[in-house]
Amino acid sequence: MRNWRSRKAAAALTVGAAMAATVLAAPPAQAILGGAESAHAYSFMGSFQPSYPASPRPDGHGCGVEVLAPQWVLTASHCAGKNPTGARVGVPKGWKVRVGSLDPASGGEVAEVDHYYRLATVDDEGGFWGKDMALMHLRTPVRAKPVRIASATPADNAPVRIMGWGMTCDDLDDSACFPKRLREADTVVQPVAKCPNHADAGELCIGSADGRVAASNMDSGGPALVREDGQWAVAGVVSGPDEASGHTLYTDVTRHADWINGIISGAHVPPDDKIPNVEGAVDLGTCAGSVVSTPASRPQDPALMMTNGHCVQGKRPAPGAALTDQPADRDVPIADRQGYPKTTAHAKRLVYATMTGTDVALYRLDQTYAQLKAKGAKVFRLASEPVRAGDSLTMAYPSRRFHCTAEAVVPHLREGGYQQDHSIRYATSEDCAPWFGTSGSALLSSDGSTVVGIHNTHNDAGEKCTDDNPCEVGSDGTVTSVKGRGYGQQVYGVAACVTAGSKLDLSRQGCTLTGAEPRGGHGS
């Protein structure tokens, strides 16, 4: 679901990255404030429970849904944005809904989601706000009685009922914050001007005047219901908080009835997006990685995962130094072609990490190369030759593939007290525009299986040599800093430092990593 944060910040994030991350803690506004546990189940009300990213809740709940037809449920677009590549239309893996129960962990009916259709994404030129809505198709029909779409936008001060399993407090580590029973509250539609962060059109501002009745984190996709002809009808779905007022913004469903009916009837079904092949990428949350083998690797050896030195857990390696043979504890989900985990290994040991000379870290996993191969996981080969100017590179990020060209290999790159040597500068292009969070992405050769470099930084503000603003230092000492330039690091010296058993030996012939004895190689 969309994190409960400022709309400006949310708009700046890509759904693939932001929604693939775990749900963040809510601000002070709490779950269905002023409400109470529902006395009875609503046949059309349901809980969306994606398997990836996994919900922090034991019951798996992530968002609310409403049954519109036996094989169709309605939710928020950012909930269906949990797909790894942020696609608008596609086939998910491991998604299910439970409908018609008060408890998201038991009762009612459970159905698998086999297709999703998002009305808008954060990348749309026409805007996302007021269009935060999605349909999901169920593999098998449910018996639940559907809810109909309201006939018109509810008027200001019109009564509405809101409901969901959203958090009742803001601590994700406290299971008491996750209600086990559906909650509901009766409130009103506020004049949209009461929500200063509203979009120009298409959103409902809902909640009590004092902000004490509102939806919460993990209520996304849940309904705002009105009464029509003695029955409930859905007028809106939870989009996110209006932090300035304490109210909740709901997408106005009535404005998009034609889009909904066109898909459900089969008259206007949008085609599936073309999903990029992101096989092998590892999503580390704030960084990326890849599983790599070296010429010394044997099938029975523990596999190695590579990322940036600045992506290690805990304290980073100091300038001029390296970290070696330290305990580690982090999950390593290895993506299939669509970005869903093919399998998940576990990093048990940090073998090596440095941010000097290059920016690289190696972790030893709890599974061997043979075990990963048997599970169909992609393992890349680690190159032993440097990247050169003019080389074509593919950046392997978990939600997409960037296509870059090595514009130059610069003598030195300095950033925040660190220096890397023979760094790779990318040619500026729309196809090569990495952002914060892409650190650690493997740079692949044209064969798609050989890691020749690793992405690590870009100049964010045009400053010289500061954190997030790397500068180039020429052979004559000239310092250059250009806003927007992206850089990767050479990794050709890594393989020479790895022996059988996925062990590190910095004294090996040809090993030039920081901490190695100065013998041979292409060190600086």
C-alpha positions in Angstrom: 0.0 0.0 0.0 1.1 3.6 -0.3 3.0 4.7 2.7 1.2 7.2 4.9 3.5 10.2 4.2 3.2 13.5 2.5 1.6 13.4 -1.0 4.5 15.4 -2.4 7.0 12.8 -1.1 4.8 9.9 -2.3 4.5 11.4 -5.8 8.3 11.5 -6.1 8.6 7.8 -5.5 8.2 5.1 -8.0 5.6 2.5 -7.1 7.9 -0.4 -7.8 10.4 0.9 -5.3 8.2 2.5 -2.7 5.5 -0.1 -2.6 7.9 -2.9 -2.9 9.4 -1.6 0.4 7.7 -2.6 3.7 4.9 -0.4 4.9 6.1 2.5 7.0 4.7 3.6 10.3 1.7 5.9 10.4 1.7 9.5 11.6 -0.4 10.4 14.7 -3.7 9.9 12.9 -4.9 6.5 14.1 -7.0 3.7 12.6 -10.8 4.3 12.0 -10.7 6.8 14.8 -14.1 7.2 16.5 -15.2 3.8 15.2 -15.8 0.4 16.7 -15.6 -3.2 15.8 -18.2 -4.2 13.3 -21.1 -6.2 14.7 -21.5 -8.3 11.5 -19.5 -9.1 8.4 -20.2 -7.3 5.1 -20.3 -9.9 2.2 -18.6 -7.5 -0.2 -15.8 -6.3 2.2 -12.4 -8.0 1.9 -8.8 -8.0 2.8 -6.1 -8.0 0.1 -3.1 -10.1 1.1 -0.1 -10.1 -1.3 2.7 -12.5 -0.6 5.4 -10.0 -1.8 6.2 -7.7 -0.3 5.1 -9.6 2.8 2.8 -7.7 5.2 4.3 -7.1 8.6 1.1 -8.5 10.0 0.6 -12.1 11.0 -2.7 -12.2 9.2 -1.2 -11.0 5.9 -3.6 -8.0 5.5 -2.3 -5.2 3.4 -5.2 -3.3 1.9 -9.0 -3.3 1.7 -11.1 -4.5 -1.3 -14.7 -4.4 -2.3 -16.4 -7.1 -4.4 -18.1 -5.6 -7.4 -18.8 -8.8 -9.3 -18.2 -12.5 -8.6 -14.7 -12.4 -10.1 -13.9 -8.7 -9.6 -12.8 -6.6 -6.6 -12.0 -2.9 -6.3 -9.0 -1.5 -4.4 -6.5 1.4 -4.6 -4.0 1.6 -7.4 -1.1 1.9 -5.0 -2.2 -1.4 -3.5 -2.0 -3.2 -6.8 1.3 -1.3 -7.3 2.8 -3.9 -5.0 3.9 -5.7 -8.2 7.7 -5.4 -8.4 7.9 -3.5 -11.6 5.1 -1.1 -10.9 3.2 -2.2 -14.0 -0.3 -0.8 -14.7 -1.7 -4.1 -16.1 -0.4 -7.5 -15.5 -0.4 -11.0 -13.9 0.6 -11.1 -10.2 2.1 -13.9 -8.1 0.9 -15.0 -4.7 -1.9 -12.4 -4.4 -5.2 -13.4 -2.7 -8.2 -11.8 -1.1 -10.4 -12.9 1.8 -14.0 -11.6 1.6 -17.1 -11.7 3.7 -15.3 -12.2 7.0 -14.7 -10.0 10.1 -11.3 -11.6 10.6 -8.7 -11.2 7.8 -7.1 -14.5 9.0 -10.1 -16.8 8.9 -13.6 -17.3 7.7 -15.3 -16.0 4.6 -14.0 -16.9 1.1 -10.5 -16.9 -0.2 -9.7 -16.4 -3.8 -6.5 -16.0 -5.8 -5.9 -12.8 -7.8 -4.8 -13.6 -11.4 -4.9 -10.1 -13.0 -4.7 -6.5 -12.0 -5.8 -3.3 -13.8 -4.6 0.0 -12.4 -6.3 3.2 -13.5 -3.2 5.3 -12.9 0.4 5.2 -11.7 2.6 7.9 -10.2 4.5 8.1 -13.5 1.4 9.1 -15.5 1.7 12.6 -17.1 -2.0 13.2 -16.4 -1.4 12.7 -12.7 -2.1 10.0 -10.1 -4.2 11.8 -7.6 -8.0 11.3 -8.0 -7.3 8.2 -9.9 -5.8 6.0 -7.2 -8.0 3.0 -8.1 -7.6 -0.5 -9.4 -9.6 -3.6 -10.3 -8.3 -7.1 -9.6 -9.7 -10.2 -11.3 -10.2 -13.4 -9.3 -9.2 -16.8 -10.6 -12.4 -18.3 -9.3 -15.7 -16.5 -8.5 -16.8 -15.8 -5.0 -20.4 -16.3 -3.7 -20.3 -12.9 -1.8 -23.1 -10.5 -2.7 -21.4 -7.6 -4.6 -21.7 -3.9 -3.7 -22.7 -1.5 -6.4 -21.1 1.7 -7.4 -22.9 4.9 -6.1 -24.9 6.7 -8.7 -23.3 10.1 -8.0 -20.6 11.9 -6.0 -21.9 12.3 -2.5 -22.6 15.9 -1.5 -20.7 17.9 1.1 -21.7 16.8 4.6 -23.4 13.6 3.3 -23.2 10.7 5.7 -20.8 7.8 4.8 -19.6 4.7 6.5 -15.9 3.8 6.4 -14.3 0.5 7.4 -11.1 -1.5 7.4 -8.5 -3.4 9.3 -6.1 -0.4 9.5 -3.6 0.0 12.3 -4.9 1.2 15.6 -1.5 2.6 16.7 1.6 3.4 14.8 4.2 0.8 15.9 4.7 -1.9 13.2 6.6 -4.0 15.7 3.6 -4.1 18.1 1.1 -6.8 17.1 -1.5 -5.1 19.2 -1.6 -2.3 16.6 -3.1 -4.8 14.1 -6.9 -5.3 14.7 -8.1 -8.8 14.3 -11.7 -7.7 13.6 -13.1 -5.4 11.1 -13.7 -1.8 12.3 -16.1 0.7 11.1 -17.2 4.3 11.7 -19.9 6.6 10.5 -18.7 10.0 9.4 -19.3 12.6 6.7 -18.0 14.0 3.4 -16.2 17.2 4.2 -16.1 20.1 1.6 -13.0 19.2 -0.5 -11.4 22.5 0.5 -11.1 21.1 4.0 -8.4 18.9 2.7 -5.7 21.3 1.5 -3.7 18.6 -0.2 -6.5 17.4 -2.4 -6.1 17.0 -6.1 -7.9 19.4 -8.5 -10.6 16.8 -9.0 -11.6 13.3 -8.3 -11.0 13.0 -4.5 -13.4 13.0 -1.6 -12.3 14.5 1.8 -13.8 12.3 4.4 -13.7 12.3 8.2 -15.1 14.2 11.2 -14.5 18.0 11.4 -12.1 17.5 14.3 -10.1 14.8 12.6 -11.1 12.2 15.3 -12.8 9.9 12.7 -10.5 8.9 9.9 -8.9 6.0 8.1 -5.4 4.8 8.7 -2.3 3.0 7.5 -3.4 -0.3 5.9 -7.0 0.9 5.4 -6.0 1.8 1.8 -8.4 0.5 -0.8 -11.2 0.3 1.8 -14.6 1.9 1.0 -16.6 5.0 1.7 -20.2 3.7 1.6 -23.4 5.6 1.1 -27.0 4.4 1.3 -29.0 4.2 -1.9 -32.4 2.5 -2.1 -31.8 0.9 1.3 -28.6 -0.7 0.3 -24.9 0.1 0.6 -23.1 1.6 -2.4 -19.4 2.4 -2.7 -18.6 6.0 -3.4 -14.9 6.1 -2.7 -11.8 4.1 -1.9 -9.0 5.1 0.6 -6.1 6.8 -1.2 -4.2 8.4 1.7 -4.1 11.0 4.5 -4.5 14.7 4.1 -1.8 15.5 6.7 -2.8 19.1 6.9 -6.3 18.4 8.1 -6.3 15.0 9.6 -9.0 13.8 7.2 -8.6 11.0 4.7 -8.6 11.4 0.9 -10.7 8.9 -1.0 -10.7 8.4 -4.8 -14.2 9.2 -6.1 -15.3 5.9 -7.6 -18.3 7.4 -9.3 -16.1 9.4 -11.7 -14.6 6.2 -13.0 -17.7 4.0 -13.4 -17.3 3.8 -17.1 -13.7 2.5 -16.8 -14.8 0.0 -14.2 -17.7 -1.3 -16.2 -15.7 -1.4 -19.4 -13.2 -3.8 -17.9 -15.7 -6.0 -16.0 -18.0 -6.3 -19.1 -15.0 -7.1 -21.3 -15.8 -4.2 -23.6 -12.7 -2.1 -22.9 -9.9 -4.2 -21.4 -6.5 -2.6 -21.5 -3.6 -4.9 -22.7 -0.9 -6.2 -20.3 2.1 -4.0 -19.9 5.4 -5.3 -21.3 7.2 -6.4 -18.2 11.0 -6.0 -18.3 13.1 -9.1 -17.5 14.6 -8.3 -14.1 15.8 -11.8 -13.4 18.5 -12.2 -10.8 18.2 -8.8 -9.2 18.2 -8.7 -5.4 16.0 -6.2 -3.5 17.8 -5.1 -0.3 15.3 -2.4 0.5 17.4 0.7 0.1 19.9 -0.9 -2.2 20.1 -3.7 -4.8 22.4 -6.6 -5.3 23.2 -9.7 -7.3 24.4 -13.2 -6.7 27.8 -13.7 -8.4 30.2 -16.6 -9.0 33.9 -16.3 -9.8 36.3 -18.6 -11.7 37.2 -20.2 -8.4 33.5 -21.0 -7.5 32.4 -24.6 -7.3 28.8 -25.9 -7.2 29.2 -27.0 -3.6 30.5 -23.6 -2.4 28.3 -21.1 -0.5 27.0 -18.5 -3.0 28.2 -14.9 -2.8 25.9 -11.8 -3.1 27.5 -8.5 -4.2 26.3 -5.0 -3.4 28.0 -1.7 -2.5 30.2 -1.2 0.4 28.0 1.7 1.5 25.0 -0.7 1.5 26.3 -2.8 4.4 24.3 -3.0 7.6 25.6 -1.0 10.5 28.7 1.1 10.3 30.2 1.7 6.9 33.9 0.9 6.2 36.1 3.9 7.0 38.0 5.8 4.2 41.1 3.8 3.3 39.9 0.7 5.1 37.8 -2.5 4.6 35.6 -4.7 6.6 36.3 -8.4 6.6 34.7 -11.6 7.9 31.9 -10.1 10.0 28.5 -11.6 11.1 25.6 -10.7 8.9 21.8 -11.2 9.0 19.8 -10.1 6.0 17.4 -11.7 3.5 18.4 -12.0 -0.1 15.4 -12.4 -2.3 16.5 -13.3 -5.8 14.1 -12.1 -8.5 12.5 -14.1 -11.2 11.8 -12.5 -14.6 8.9 -10.4 -13.3 10.7 -9.3 -10.1 9.0 -11.7 -7.7 11.3 -13.8 -5.5 12.3 -17.0 -7.3 13.9 -18.0 -4.0 15.1 -16.2 -0.9 18.5 -17.0 0.6 20.0 -15.5 3.7 23.3 -13.7 4.1 25.1 -15.1 7.2 28.5 -13.5 6.8 29.9 -10.2 5.4 33.0 -11.5 3.6 34.4 -8.1 2.5 33.3 -4.4 2.1 35.1 -1.3 1.1 34.4 2.2 -0.2 38.0 2.9 -1.1 39.3 2.1 -4.6 35.9 0.7 -5.4 32.5 0.6 -3.6 31.8 -3.1 -3.1 30.6 -5.6 -0.6 30.5 -9.4 -0.7 28.2 -11.5 1.5 28.3 -15.3 1.9 24.9 -17.0 1.7 23.4 -20.0 3.4 22.8 -21.8 0.1 25.3 -23.2 -2.3 25.5 -22.4 -6.0 24.1 -25.8 -6.7 21.1 -25.3 -4.4 20.3 -22.0 -6.0 20.6 -23.5 -9.5 18.2 -26.3 -8.5 15.7 -23.7 -7.5 16.0 -21.8 -10.8 17.7 -18.7 -9.3 19.8 -16.6 -11.6 23.5 -16.5 -10.8 25.8 -14.0 -12.6 29.4 -14.4 -13.5 31.9 -11.9 -12.1 34.1 -10.3 -14.8 37.9 -10.2 -14.6 38.3 -7.5 -17.2 37.6 -3.7 -16.7 34.9 -1.7 -18.2 36.2 0.7 -20.9 34.8 3.8 -22.5 32.1 3.0 -25.0 31.0 -0.2 -23.5 27.3 -0.9 -23.4 25.9 -1.7 -19.9 22.6 -2.9 -18.5 21.9 -1.9 -14.9 20.1 -4.8 -13.2 17.7 -3.1 -10.7 14.8 -5.2 -9.2 12.0 -3.2 -10.9 13.5 -2.4 -14.3 16.6 -2.5 -16.5 18.5 0.7 -17.3 20.4 0.8 -20.5 23.6 2.8 -20.1 26.8 3.5 -22.0 30.2 4.0 -20.3 30.9 7.5 -21.5 34.3 7.6 -19.8 36.5 5.9 -17.2 37.5 8.7 -14.9 40.9 8.5 -12.9 39.3 9.2 -9.5 35.9 9.8 -8.0 35.6 11.5 -4.7 32.6 11.7 -2.4 32.3 12.5 1.3 35.8 11.6 2.2 36.1 8.5 0.0 37.9 8.0 -3.3 37.2 5.4 -5.9 39.5 4.8 -8.9 38.9 4.1 -12.6 35.2 4.8 -12.0 32.6 4.5 -14.8 30.8 7.6 -15.9 27.5 7.0 -17.7 26.5 8.9 -20.8 23.4 11.0 -19.9 20.2 9.6 -21.4 16.6 8.9 -20.5 17.4 5.2 -20.5 20.1 5.6 -17.9 18.7 7.7 -15.0 19.3 5.9 -11.7 17.9 7.3 -8.5 18.4 6.9 -4.8 17.9 3.3 -4.0 19.5 1.9 -7.1 22.9 1.6 -5.4 24.4 -1.9 -5.7 22.7 -2.7 -9.0 24.9 -4.9 -11.1 26.2 -3.5 -14.4 25.9 -6.3 -17.0 27.7 -6.9 -20.2 25.9 -7.5 -23.5 25.5 -11.2 -22.7 23.2 -10.3 -19.8 25.0 -12.8 -17.5 28.3 -11.2 -16.7 28.7 -8.5 -14.0 31.3 -6.0 -15.2 30.6 -3.2 -12.7 28.4 -2.0 -10.0 26.3 1.2 -9.8 27.0 3.3 -6.7 26.2 7.0 -7.0 25.0 10.1 -8.8 25.5 13.7 -8.3 22.3 15.0 -6.8 22.8 18.7 -6.4 25.9 19.8 -8.3 28.0 20.2 -5.2 31.7 19.1 -5.2 32.9 16.0 -3.5 30.2 16.0 -0.7 27.9 13.2 0.3 25.6 12.4 -2.7 27.6 14.8 -4.9 30.6 12.9 -6.3 33.2 14.9 -8.2 35.7 13.7 -10.8 39.4 14.3 -10.2 41.4 14.2 -13.5 45.0 13.0 -13.8 46.1 16.6 -13.7 44.1 17.2 -10.5 41.3 19.1 -12.1 38.0 18.7 -10.1 34.7 18.5 -12.1 31.2 18.2 -10.6 28.1 18.0 -12.8 24.6 17.7 -11.4 22.8 14.5 -12.6 25.9 12.5 -13.6 25.8 8.9 -12.6 28.7 6.6 -11.8 29.5 2.9 -11.4 32.5 1.1 -10.0 34.9 -1.4 -11.5 34.7 -5.0 -10.1 37.3 -6.8 -12.2 39.7 -7.0 -9.3 37.2 -8.8 -7.0 37.4 -12.3 -8.6 41.1 -12.5 -8.0 40.6 -12.1 -4.3 38.1 -15.0 -3.9 39.2 -18.6 -3.4 37.4 -22.0 -3.4 34.8 -22.2 -0.7 33.8 -18.5 -1.3 36.5 -17.3 1.0 38.5 -14.1 0.8 42.3 -14.1 0.3 43.7 -10.5 -0.1 47.2 -11.9 -0.5 46.4 -13.7 -3.8 48.3 -12.8 -6.9 46.3 -10.1 -8.8 44.2 -9.1 -5.8 44.1 -5.3 -5.7 41.3 -4.6 -3.3 41.8 -2.3 -0.4 43.7 -4.2 2.2 45.6 -6.3 -0.3 49.4 -6.4 -0.4 50.7 -4.2 -3.3 51.6 -6.9 -5.8 50.7 -6.8 -9.5 47.3 -6.0 -10.7 45.8 -2.7 -11.8 45.8 -0.8 -8.5 45.9 2.9 -8.2 
